[in-house]
Amino acid sequence: MYTADDLHKLPLLDYLDALGYSYRMKGTDVYGDVEDPSGHIMSSFVYNKKKNVWTYNAGGISGYGAWDYVRKIEGLTMPGEIQARLEEVMAVDDAERAAQIETRVKEREEKSALVQQRPDDDGKFHLPPQSPTINQLRTGLCGKRCIDREVLEFFVDQGLIYESNEPWVRADGQTVYFHNAIFVARDEFGEARAAEYKYLIPKVDEETGREFYPRGTVPHSDHKHYLPSYFSGKSSLLVIFESVIDALSYITMQKMKGRAWDAYSFISLEGACAKYTVVPQALRTLLDQHKTISDIVLALDNDKTGLAAMDSLGELLTAHYNVIKYAPPAEKRQFTHGKDEFCKDWSDLCIERVKALKTAEFMAQVEESDPAISKS
């Protein structure tokens, strides 16, 4: 059981366990891909358990343990507020709930002990092997996410995205291949420096039965300095998204409107931080490289974290750029599913609009061919 005196040095994982967050072990004592119960993922978040230090590259911030997490990520600034928050979450005065938290911590530690670093890990960044085709990529992003095929293939040609072909050896010795979407961050010379992956085939949550698509960071990615981005050189505008899929979805909708969709420059933060105190290093690097950028559109998710992130990041950027905040319109869901009644990101909004358009076109064809309707 935790006491009030323990909280200044509280390990971050213990705090996340108490909140019901999930995360992924990426190496010896290294964790990332922190996801809250609502499904919001901080994929560029890295935590070193041994040192109890963390870095959130998308937010450009770092800290020590749970105390700094509450201060810098959750936004509580006064020591008394931080202490009260930690005492509440860690159930300092609730023996029964504290015992439940302690059980979760022990389960996590036992599970972590069974996970070992990959034997072929040389400590350097390597892109996963590439598939010779993009068939599953088209199925996953065009078929299921409604991203325009021409848009997808354009950015495949640009080296921003590809389909992996990763071999895994099963317990029976048989080799199987996994195909994921890989989103690549490159330096000014075109060299890959970091990458994100996302499953193209969903997994099923054993407790809820809900399908989900795991995502994460390729080991040893340098997300502090590099995030997935594309610079068209055709305008002074840069659009900032939370994910590459959001970017491709947004561009798909611009293409639907007949706009010059390939003129958009963008960067994906691979997540969002509710309170930015500095401009993320990777974003600063991109802006320094492209001095012609004068206008920035903040197009993060239409949720609590995304809206707060646009406010804080916008304040930091307005001194040097014309900044517009443009969250996805809150359209009611018809074809997508989520905890909220309305769409919160560009990906879901794209699905809604593409499917609504196809439905309208189909119904128009039905009415045109139905003699009962045509004669009425």
N, C-alpha and C positions, 0 to 999 in steps of 0.2 A: 504494500500500500504506500502511496506517495504522501509526503508531508509538504507543507508550504515551503519549507527550507530547500526541498529538492528541486524546485521548479526553475530556478535560474540555470541549472545545468541539465534540464530534462532533455533526453534524446528525442530528436524529431520524430523518429519512427513510432515511439511510444505514444506521442501526441496524435499522430495520424491514425494509429490503431484505435485510439479512444474515439476519434471522430468518425470512424467507419470508412476511412479512405482506403483505396487500394494502390499498389505500386508494384514495380517489377525490379527484381534483382538483376543487375547488368554485369556484375563481376564480383570479385572478392570485396565484401563490405561496401559495394557501390550500388545505389538504388536510383531509380528514375521513373518516368511515366506516371506521375502522381495523378490519381483520378478521384474526384470527390463523388459522393453518392448521387449527385444530379447528372453525372456523366461528363462534367467538364474536366479535360485532361491538360496537365502541364507537361508536355512531352519533352521540353528542353530543360526540365528540372533535374538536377543531379545532386545526390546526397551521399556523403562519405560517412558511413556509420562509425568507423574507427575514430575519426577526428571530430565527429558530430558537427560537421560544417556542410553547408549546402550552397548551391548556385542556381539561380533561375536565369538562364541566358536570355530568354525572350523578354524578361523584365529588366535585364541589366543589373541585377542585384544579387547579393550573397549575404550569408549570415551564419550565426552559430546557434544550433539547436532550435528547440521549440520557441524559446523566448524571442529570438530575432524573427522567427517565422510569423508569430503573432504581430510583432511590431512592424515588419516590412511588407508582409504579404496581406495580412488581415487589416492592417492600417491603424491599430491601436498604438498611441504614442506615449501615454502617461504610464509610468511604472505601476501605479496602483491598478489601472485598468488591465494591464497585461497580467499582473498577478491574479486578479479576480477571474479573468478569462481562463487561465491555466488551472486554477483551483476548481472552477466549475467543470471544465472538460475532464480533468483527471480525477474528479470525484473525491476530493480531499476529505470532505465531511460525509461521505456516503460509502460505508464499508462494503455494502452488497455490490454496488456498481463498480467500485474500485477492484473488487475481486474478479468481476467479469472482464474488466480491462486487462488485469494481470494475466488472466487466462488467454486472451487474444495475443498478448505480447509473447507468451511462452509458445503458443502455437506457431507464431511467425518465426521465432528463433529456431524451433525444431525443423520447420520447413526449409528455412534458409540454410541450415546445416547440411541438408541433402543436395543443395544446388552448388555445383562447382563451375569455375570458369572453364570455357571451352578449351580443350587441350591444344588447339592450333592457334590460339590467340597470341599474337606476337606483340601486342601492346600498341599497334599502329592502326590507323583507319584504312579500311578496305571496303570498296563497294561490293555488295553481294553479286554473285554471278548473274549474268544477264540471259534471259530467255531469247531464243532466235525469233520468236513471234511475240505479238502483243494481243493474242486472242482473248486471254482471260482479263487483260487490262481493259479491252473494249467492252467485254461483257459486264465487268464490275462497274466501270465508270460511265460508259455510254448507255448500257442496257439498264442498270439499276439506279445509277445516279443521274441519268438523263443529260450528261455532258455531251455536247455536240461532237460528232466524230472528227470533223475537220479540225476543231479546236484542239482536241486531244492529240491527234497525230502531228499537229504543228508543234506542240510543246514536247512531244517525244523527239521530233527532229532537232529541237533546240537543246536536247540533253537535260531537260528539267525533270523528266519522268521516264521510267521504263518498267518493264515487268521482269522480276527476278526469277531465277531457276535454281533454288538452293537445295542441295542434297542433304538428306538426313538419314542416318542409319538406325533402323528400328532394332528392338531387342532381339528379334529373330535373325538379324544380320541382313535383312533386305533393305536396299536403298530406295527411299521415296523422295520426290521432289516437291517443294513448296513454291508456289508462285504468288508473290506479293507485289503491290505497287510500291515503287521506290521513288521518293522525291529528293532530288539532289541539289545541294548547295555548292556552288563553284566560286573560285576566286576570280580576280580580274584577268587571269591568264587562261581561264577555262578549266582549271584543275579541280577535281572534286575534293572538297574538304569536309563535308558533312552530309548526312542523309537521314531521312525518316522513312519508315516502312509502314504499310497498312495492309492488313489481310484483305484478299479479294474474295475469299470464301469465309462466310461467317462461322463463328463458334456459338454454342448455345449455353447460356447460363444455367447450371444444374439446379439452382434454387428457384429461379423465376421462369425458366423456359424461354427467356427473351434472347433473340439473336443479337449478337454484337460483333463488331469488326475490330479486333485488337490492333493497336498501333504502338509505335515506339521509335526509339532512336538507334541507328546503327552504331555499334560499339566504337568508341574513341572518336566520335564526331566532334568537330570544333564549332559548336553552335554559338560560342561566345563571339566569334568573328564572322561566321558565315551562316546565312539562312537561305532557303530556296527563294530565288528571285528571277525576274526577267526584266531587262531594260530594252525597250523597243527603239529608242532614239528618235521617235516620231512626234513626241510632244513633251511638254514640260511637266506633265502630270505623273505622280506616283500614287498608286492605290495600295493601302496596307490591309492585309487580311490576317485571319487567325490560322488558316490552313491553305495548302495548295488547292485542295478540292473546292474550297470556297471560292478561290480565285478563278478556277476553270468554270465553275458554275456561274459566277457573275459575268464572265466573258461570254459564255454561252447565251445568256439573256441579252447581252449587248448585240450579239450577232442576230438574234431573233428580231431585234428592233431595226436591223439594217445598218448598224453603225460599224465603223472601222475597228473591228474587235482586236485586230493584231497590233493596234497602235498603243494599247494599254501597257504601261510598265507597272510592275507590282513586286511586293515582297511579302512572304508569309512569315509571321512571327512564331508559328508553330505553338500557338497557345496565346494566352493573354494574362497580364498581371493587373489586378484591380487598382494598384497604386504604383505608378511609375515615378521614381525620384530622379532618374537619369534616362536619357535616350539609350536604348539598347545598342551595344557596341556594333553588332552586325548591321543595324539600320544606319548608324553613323558612318560606317565604312562605305555602304552603298551610296549614301548622299554625298560623301566626300569624293567618290569616284565619278559621280555624274553631276557636275556643277550646273547643268542646264535645268535641273529639277527646281521648280519654284512653287509648285502647287501640290498639296498632299491631301488625299482623301482617306480618312480613317473609316474603314468599312469592317469593323469588328462585329461580333455577335450582338444580337438584340436581347441581351440578358444582363443580369446584375453586374457580372464581372466585365463583360464586353463594354457596357455603357460607362462604367467607372474607368476602365482602361482608356477609352477614348477621351474622357475628360482630362485625366492626368497627363496622358501622352500629348494631347493637343496643347495643353498649357506649356509643355516643354518645347514644342516645335513652332509655336506661333511667333516667336521672336525672329525667325529667319524664313518662314514659309507661310504661304496662304493655306490655311488648314480648314477643311470641311469635314464635319462628322456626318457619316451616312450609314446608319445601321439598316439592316434589312427590314422592309416594311412588315408589320405584324399581321400577316395574312392568316386567316383561319385554315386549319389543316383539313384537307379532303382526301388526299392520296398518301400522305406520310403519317408516321406515328411518333409520338413523343410524350413526355410528361406534361408538356404545356399544350394548351389548346391552339396556340398560334406558333407559326414558324419562328425560329430564333436565329437561324443562320442562312447564308446564301445557298448552301447545298440543298436544304429542304425546300427553300423558296423556288429554286430552279426546277426541282421535281414537280412541285405543285403547278407551276406555270406551263411547263412542257406537257404534262399530262392533261391539264385543263384545255390546252390548245388542241391536243390530239382528240380529246373527247368531243370538243365543239366541232371539229372538222368531221369526225365520224358521224355525229348526229346530223350535221348538215347534209352529208351524203345519204344517210338513211331517209331523211325527209324528202330529198330530191328524187329518190328512186321509189318512194312509197306512193302508189297511185292514189291511195285514199287521202293522203296528205296533200299531194300535188293538185287534186281536184277540189279540195275544200276551200 
